[in-house]
Amino acid sequence: MAKLLREISTLDDPRSRGKALAANKTGLWRWRVGNYRVIADIIDDHIVVLVVDVGHRSTIYTS
């Protein structure tokens, strides 16, 4: 996961590596790290990626 966060921190737009979420997680983005998912909010003013949740792909979307 540290590798993914380093990669995201070097991007001009972290959305280029992520996927927008829908339903009850609208406005959040996800990145795949093997069998795990990083769920985050992107704050454009300072290009801040705020990690909201990290979990296995089988359970991350159920909460």
Phi, psi and omega in degrees: 000326179300323178298315179299314181297323176296316180298315180297323183292340180268352182278145172290326179225104182297345178294337183295337177256350185256181177227133179290140178262161181233192179058232184282000179244024179303137181095348178260161181237156177229150174232141181269132175228089185062235178271005181251160178232140174254122178256129185214161173252140179252122180257110189292327186307323182232013186048062178257132174254111181261109181288123182264323184200151174223132180190171178295146185297338180283343183233347188296328185269357184273345182273000000 
